[in-house]
Amino acid sequence: MKVAAAVPAVKVADCRYNVSEMESIIAQAEGRGVEIIVFPELSLTGYTCQDLFHQKLLLDAAEAGVLHLLDFTRKLDVICIVGAPVPVDGALVNAALVIQQGQLLGIVPKTYLPNYAEFYEKRWFVSSRDLRPSVVRYAGQSLHIGPDPQLFVTADGVKFGIEICEDVWAPTPPSNRLTLEGAEVIFNLSASDELIGKHRYLCSLLEQQSARTHSAYVYAGCGFGESTQDVVYGGNAFVFENGALLAATERFQLKSQWVAAQVDVERLRAERRNNTTFAGAVASMQRLVGQKTAQSVPVACQPIALKDFVLERPVDAHPFIPKAEDMAGSCEEIFSIQVMGLAKRLVHTGCKRVVIGISGGLDSTLALLVCVKTFDKLSMDRRGIIGVTMPGFGTTDRTYHNALTLMQHLGITMKEISIAKSVTQHFEDIGHDASVHDVAYENCQARERTQILMDLSNEMGGLVIGTGDLSELALGWATYNGDHMSMYGVNASIPKTLIRHLVSYVSGTIDDSVTRQTLHDIIDTPISPELIPADENGDIKQKTEDLVGPYELHDFFLYYILRFGFRPSRIFLLARKAFSMEQYSDEVIRKWLHTFCRRFFAQQFKRSCLPDGPKVGSASLSPRGDWRMPTDAVSSLWTADSDEA
């Protein structure tokens, strides 16, 4: 039998691209007489999609990709084994799909899910052992799925089985039972990353497994195109036969590749007949598992006539914001979580000072209020809070005076350090024309402010407190290594639409009338980074929501993406219901939804190195918490779906 192992170049979360690469390889392999070809683990989507596996859109795209492969193989004489995430009974399995001549012959779920070191598979998938025998409807076909191994038999009577990556690394690999039940060839869909010395161990492992089980072992591992956010995949593909290496790919190649070899099935059968230990193991296995076999039960589905869908249930336009009757209690709880998070950090580090930039805007105001409450709770002198206002080219009188008033009446240590001179010098150093108000013009200011805060923290022995919020993290609306960076970010999981309510809540707990009045004016101030000079009237010219879109829309999109993994077209439907046409037209919602999807993917690199900060609600973008996403995942599925909504 001629078998092949393929390593296609992939794009993370781009199922159409991945299917086209697989189809190209399948056509080549079939033309060269390959009878069975195996692809890597989760090859339709890319293995490294991380929390994108919770996205319904990606799961639908993977299933659509299977349908394409089924159609593509209708007139081809080759069995294809591909990897895909498959929904089963309210769960998700990491599965191998067996395809031949337009038919889906089987779905084999992974048994052992690695959940240590760099692996987090139990976060997304369930093991085959957690499944009950059932019938699943997938890619237009009904197939049996369950905890028991599946054995496939070709027209020539060759039996083969499948295991997935970690399965072969386990103390009792599924291939042990599969081969004892008759499998002569084992196919492994893998995603094993490269580490020093691991390649040698992998080769030894596969060599020994094929020798121990007297089988051919065909292994296909992920290669170029998988996310390199934290690991690298070398593109290993092997064909072993009874302990002998027949073929292997070259590691670390940029293009798709595949290898093929003929395996001598009759020789393997002879080895088994001659090895009485193998026969004894077969008998022992039969005594352990008995003769029980899973039975498929067909399920008939009567199609329902399609009708125009009308969304009748109400949709909350501000899902992050507590209901009015719960507002005070919820705000108090959120604020307390922020305070306790910072308190633990101060106690742990022994720091008696914190350094925080005060702009007169909402985010820095909330962060300052958290610092004040924390110092009070720890019975620490508020003068240990070093509030720094750093006026620049875009600072307006309104925000400047609000910052000064707030610091003065809260009784913290005040510092004013203008960045104009240092940034002007920096423009000269890098040869930037100060009249050109581009990204360099803006980011130089943000990084200068962060440098001042960091250096002051070193000078005074304090922690820099981050002020950025969840909405900014979702959109990447922060300067990398500028306001993006801190030593502890107290607002990290609070969306912009909620911050106004939190500041308003805290203002109601303050006795000083000047402070309350200042807080209310800050709430009413347009949101702006103030990096572009003010207009001729001295008012804010650079309004964030004019540039990236209304935060109430973006927070709405973010909520349904993070909490439920809805596809953009569904979110669009919900947004139309939540926001009346008088607020936002279909065109406006669609425009900003596209913007959100594009920026959400493009700006993941900023979230991957996010400073510590407390989670306060049901959604977070921390790479150590709710959201693990490759920085180089492809957004085309989401942006295309948003455009078609």
N, C-alpha and C positions, 0 to 999 in steps of 0.2 A: 504494500500500500504506500502510495506517495502522499506524504503529509507536508504541511508547511506551517511556519510560524511567522507572523507579520508584525512589523512595528511601524504603523503609520505615523507620519507627522500630524499632530492634532492642533486644534485651537480650543482652548478651554471654553466650554459652554457653547460652542458653535457646531451644533449637530449636523447642519447641512454640509459644512466644510468637511467634517470628519467622515460622514457617509460617502462623500465624493472621493476622498482619499482611499477609503476601504474598497469602494467599487472599482477603482483603478487597479488596486492590487489583486482583487478577486479575478478580474478579467485576465490579468497577466498570468496568475497562477493556474486558472482553469485552462488557459491556452497551452500551458506547459504540463498538463496532465495531472495536476494536483487533485487529489480526491477529497481531502479534508484540510481546511485552513483555519487556524485559530488566531484571533486578535487579542490585544491586551485587555486587562480589566477595565470595565466602564469605558470602553473605547468609543462608544457613540457620543458620550458627553465630554470625555476627559476625566481622568481619575480625580484630579485636584480641584473639583468644583466646590468642595467644602460645603458651606451652608446654602449654596445655590441648589443643592439637592432637595432643599425644602421648598423650592420654587416650583409651583405647578406648571409654569410655562416651560421650564427645562424638561420636566417629566413628559409633557405633551410632545415637545420637540423630539425627545428620544424615541418615543413611540412612533412618531411620524417618520423618523429615520429608519426604524425597523420596517415600516410599510414600504419605504423606498427600496430597501434591500430585498424584501420579499419580491417586489415587482422586478427588480433588476436580475434576480437569480432564476426567474421562471424558466428560462431556456438554457441555463447553464448546468453543467453536470459536475457540481462541486458542493460539498457540504461546508457551510461557513459557521464558525462559532464566534460570536461577538458579545461584548459586555455592555450591559445597560442597567440603569436603576429601574426597577419594576415595582409599582404599587401592588400590595397584596393585603387584603383584609384590613385596611386602615393603617398598614405599615409599609415600609419600603425595604426591598431586598436588593442586594448587590448580586446581580444575576448574570449567568451565561445563557445566551439564546442560541439554539441550534436551528439553522436555516438550511433548507434544501429545496430547490426548484419551486420557489414561491410558497413554501409551506414552513410554518414554524413547528418544528418537531418536538421541542422541549424547552423548558425554563428551569435552569439549575441554580438555586440560590447558594450563596457562600455560607459556609458553616462557621468557620472561626474568624471573628472580627477583631483585628488588632486594635487595641485601645490603650496604648502606652507610647512613651517617647513622642515621636512626631505624628503618630497615628491616632485618629479620633473616630474610627468607623462606627462605633456604637452610638455616636451622636446622631447618625443619619440612618443606619440600617439595623435590621434585625437578623439574627442567625436563622439558618434553615431549621435548627432545632427548636426554635420558638414558633414554628408554623404548625398548624394542624392540616392534615390532608384535605385538600379542597381543589376546586376548579377555578382558575383565574381567566378572565377575559382580557386578552391583550392583543393588540395589532390585528383586530378582527377575528381572532381565533380563541377557542376555549381549550385550555391545557391544564393537566394535572400539576399540582405543586404541593410539596409537603416536606417533612423532615427526612424522609428516606432517600438514600442515593438513587440515582437514575442511571440505567444502563442502556446504551444505544447500540443497535445492531445494523450493520450495513447490509446491502443486498448480497454482498459476498460472504456474509456471516461473521465479519470482523466486529468484535465488541469493543466499544470504547466508552470511557467515562470522563467526567470533568470535575476538576476542583479549581478553586480560585485563590491565588496568591498565598495568603497566610495559612491556608489549609495544609499546604505541604510543609510548613514550618512547625506545625503542631506536633505534639508527642504521638498522637494517633491520627494521622492524615486520613481524610475520606478515601484517598486512593488505596489505602490498605484494604478496606472493605471492598471497594470497587474491583480491584484486581482479584481478590479472593472469590468474588462472585462472577468472575470471568472476563473482566475488561483486559484487553491486550494492549490497548493504547490509552494513555492518560493525557488529556489536554489541560494545560494550566494557563488561565488568563491572569496576568500578574501586573502589579504596580510596585515593585520593590525598588526603593531609592538607592542611590549610590553612596557608599561610605567607605572609608579606607579599610581594606581587607574583606569587605562584604562580598565582593564579586567572587573571590576565591572560595569563600564559604558557600555561596549560592551554587556554584558549579559542583562543589563536592556534595552538597545536599541532593541536587537533582541526579547526579551520577549514582549516588548510593540508593536513592529511592527507586530509580529504574532498575538497578541491579537487585535490590531486595525483593521487588515485586515481579521480577522477570517481565518487564513491560517496556514498551516504547513510551518515552515521556517527552511531550512536545510543549514547550514553554514559550509564551510570548509576553514580554514585559514592556511597560510604557517607555516612550522615548522622547524625542524633541517635540516641544510644543506644550508639554505639561507645565504647569506653573512651577517656576523656580523661586517662589516666594521664600521658602525655607529649605527645600531639598532639590536635588537634581536626579532625573531619571536617565539612565544610560542607554536604554534601548536594547536590552538583552533578549535574544531569541535563540533557543536551542532545540535540537532534536537529539535525544539520547535513546539508545537501545540497549537494554540489559547492561547498563553501566558504561557503555561506550558512546562517546560524543560523535555524532554523525555530521552535524552542521551547526553553525553559530553565526550570528551577525557580528559586525564590528560595532563596538560601543562608541557612544558619543558622536553619532552622525546627525547631520542637520536635515537630511531628506528621509522620506519613507524608504523602508527596506524590508525584505523578507527572504527567508531561506527555506529550502525544501530538501527532503531526503526520502528515499525509499526505506521503509522498515520491513524487516523480514518477519511477518507474523507467524509463519510456520516454525521458524526457528524459536521464537518465543514460546510457542506451544510445546515445542519439544523440550525446551529447558524446564518448563513446568512439570511435564510428565516425568522427567528424569529426576527431579528434585522432590524427594518424598517429604521433605520438610514443608514444602509449599502445599502439598496435598494434605498434610496434617493440619496446617494452619487453616485450610479451607474447612475441614471438619470441625475444628475448634470454633471458628466463626459461626458456622451453622448452628452449633449448640448454643451459642450465646444469643444470636438474634432470632433463631427459629426460622420458620418458613413463612412468617407473616409478610405480606406485601401490600403496599398501598393500592387502592383501586380508584380509578378515575370515575367521576360521576358527571355526565354531560348536563349542561344547563341550557335550556332553551330560552332565548330572549326575544320577545315580541317588540319590534321597533315601534316607537311612538311618533306620530306625525309631527313634523316640525311646525311650530307656531311662532308668531312674533312675540318676543319676550318683553314684558313690561315689569319693571321693578316697582313693587308697591310698598315694600317695607321701608320705614324711615331710616335714614343714614345720618349719623352724627358728623357734622362738618369738622368738628374739633375733637377727635377721639382721644387725644392726649390730655385734654383738659377735664378735670373732675366736674361732675354735675354740680349745679349751684348749691344744692342742699348739702353736698359733701365737700364743698370748696375749702372751707376753713380747716376742717379736720385733715383733709388730704394734703393741703399746703403745709400744715404743721408737721405732718409725718415726713413729707419729702424734705423739708428744711432740716428736720432733726436727723435724718439719714446723712445729709450733707455734713452737718455739724459733727456727728459721731465719726464719720469717716476721717475728717480732718483732725479731730481730737486724737484718734488712735495714731495717726501719722506723727503728730507732734510729740506725743508721749513716747512713742517708739524711738524717734530720732533724738529726743531730748532738746529739740529746738525751742527757743523762747521767742523767736522772731519769725515773721513771715513777710515776704515782699510781694506786693501786688500792684500792677499797673491800673490806675483809675482814670478812665476816659470820660466819664460822665454819661456812658451808655448803659444799657440794661444789663449786659452780661457781667461787666466788671462790678457793677453795683450789687448784684446778687452775690457774687463771690466775696465782696467786701463785707456784706451783711453776715455771710456764713463765718467769715474770719472773726468778726466782732462777737458773734454769739458763742463761737468756740472758745475764744479767749475768756469770755465771761464764765463759761461753764467750767473751765480749767482753773479759774481764779487767777488768771494771768493778766498782767498790766496791758491794757489796750495799746499803750505806746510801743509795745513790741510788734504791732502791725505797721509796717512801713508802706504807706500809700504813696505811690509815685505818679504824678501827672506829668506827661511828656508831650507838651504841645508841639505840633508840627505844622506843615504847610496847609493842612486842611482843617485844623482845629477851629471850631467856632466859639464865639463868646458864650453861647448858651451852654455847651457841654463843658467848657473850661470852668466857668463859674460854678456849675452844678458839682463838678468834681471837687473843687476846693471847698465849697460849702459843706458837702457831705462829709469829707474827711475831717474838717474842723469840728463839726457838731457831733461826730461820733467819737471824738477824742483820741484819734490815732496819730502817729507820727507822720507829718506831711513833708514831702519832698517835691520840688518842681525842677525838672531837668528838660530844657528845650532840646529837641533833636535837630533843629534847623541847621545849626552850624556843623555838627558832625556829619549829617547826611549830605549837606552841600559839599563838604570835603570829600566824602565818599564818592559822590558823583564825579568830582574832579579826578579822584584816584582811578576810577574804572572808565573814565572817558564818557560819561553819560551826560547828555544835554538836559539840563534841569527844566527846560521848557517842554520837553516831550513827556507827557503824563502817561507813560505806558506801565507794563507790569513791573519793570525794573524800578521805575520811579516809586511805585507803591510799595513793593516788597522791601526795598532798601529801608524804608521808614519802619516797617513792621519788624524787620530783623534788628534794626538799631535799638528799638524799644526793648526787644527781648534781651539783647546783649546787655543793656543797662540793668535790667532787672536781675539777670543771672550774675553779673559782676557785683551788684550791690548785695546779693544774697551771699556771695563768697566773702565780701568785705565785712558783712554784719552777722554772718553765721545764721542765716535764715533760709526758709524754703520759699521758692517762687510758686505762687498759687496761680494755676491756670484758670482762665475765665471763659474759654470757648465752650459752646453748647452742642447738643446733639444734632440740631438742624445744620449747623455749620460743618460738623463732621460728615454728615450725610452728603452735603454738596461740595465738600472740600473747600469751603469758603474760609480759608485760613492760610497764611503764608507758611510754607514748609520751613521748619526750624525758625519760625518767627513766633507769631501768636499761637501757632500750632503746638509749641513746646512749653513745658513747665515741669515742676517737680511733683505736683499733685493738682489734678483738674477737678474742682468740686462741681462744675456744671456739666460734666462730660455726658451724662445721660438724660439731660433735661432739654426738651425741645423749645425752640424760640417762642412758640405760642403759649407755653406754660410759664415762661420766665416772668412775663408781665404780671400774671396772677400771683406768683410767689413774692415778687417785690411788693405788690399791692397788699398781700397778706401781712408781710413783715412790717410794712408802714403802719398798719393798724395796731401793731403791738408796741409802737414807739410813742413815748409821751411828748418828746420835743416837737413842737409845731413846725419849726424851720426844717428839721430833717424830713418830716412827713411831706411838707410842701415840696421840698427838693425831690423826694422820691416820686411824687406824682408828676412832676415836670419831666423827670427822666423817663417815666412810663410813656408820656405823650411825645417824646422826642423821636423823630424819624430814625430808623435803624440805618447806621452808616459806619464804615470804617474810618471815615474822615481822612482819607489819604490824598484827596484831590482838593485844591483850594476852593473856598466857599464862593458863592455867587456874589454879584455886585452889591447885594443887600446884606452880606455877611451871614446868609443862611446856608444850611447844608445843601451842597450841590450833588454829592455822590450818595444816592439812596440805594441801599443794597437791593431792595425788592424791585427796583426798576431794572436792575442788572440780571439778577438770577431768578426773579419771579416772586410772587407772594409766598410768604412763609406758611400761611395757613394752608395753601395748596401743597407745598412741599412736605409739610408735616403730615398732611393727610396721606400723600403718596407713601411716605416713609413708614407710617404706621401699618399699612396693609401689605407692604413689601416685607417688612420685618416680622410682623406678628403672624401672618397667614400665608405668605409666599404667593399672593395673588399675582396673576399676570397683568401687565399694564392695561390691556383692553378691558379687563374686569374692573380694575381700579378706576378707569375712565367712566365706566357705567355707574359706579358708586359715586364718583365725584359729581357727575351730572345730576344725580339725585340729591346729593348733599348740598350743592351750591346751585342756587337758582340761576337762570339765564341772565337775570339782572345783575348778578355778581360776576359771573364768568361765563363767557360763551363757550361753545364746544371747541372752537378754534383756539381760544386762550388756554383752556384746560389741556388740550392735546399738545399745544406748544410747550407748556411748562412741564408736562409729563415726559415728553421727549427729552427736555433739558435735564430733568431729574435723573432719568435712566442713564443718560450719557455721562453726567457728572458723577453719579453714584459709582459707576464702574471705574471711571478714569481716576478718581481721587482716592481709591482704596489704599494706595501706598502711604497716604498720610495717616490712615487709621491703623495700619499694620504696626506702626511704632508709637502708638498712642501712650501718653503718660498714664500712670495709675489714676483712678478716680472712681467714686462710688456709683453703683447702679441703684437707681431709685424707683424705676418703674418697670413695666413689662417689656421694654425694648431697650437694647443697648447696642452700641457698635464697637465695644471693646473687643480686640482680638483675643482676649483672655476670657471673654464671657459669651455674649449672645451671637457674635458675628465673626466667623472665620471664613474669609473669602480670599481667593488668590488675587494678588495685585494686578496680574496680567490676564484676567478673565475677559472674555469678549462680550461686549454689550449688544451686539447686533440683533440677537433674538428679542431683547427687551425694547430696543429703540424701534425695530421694525413693527413689533406688536403694538407699540404706542401709536405709531403713525397710522396703522390700519384700524385703530379703534373707532 
